[in-house]
Amino acid sequence: VDHEIRVTVQDDGIGFDPQMIADGVNLEGGFGLFTIEERMKDLGGKLVINSRPHQGCTMTMSLPDN
């Protein structure tokens, strides 16, 4: 059985276009999400971002539990 550690963060804030993170764009003030995504990949995990402008955001980080 595969196990993983998962953390989900959700808000009802202003949201953003997740493609900007994929493109490595640093918004004013910066989120650091691109860096988090890269670190998760380095550890064998992933970061999933669901957001749209004016729709809030849900981010889930998962890592293998080994």
Secondary structure by P-SEA (a helix, b strand, c coil): cbbbbbbbbbbccccccccccccccccccccaaaaaaaaaaaacbbbbbbbcccccbbbbbbbbcc
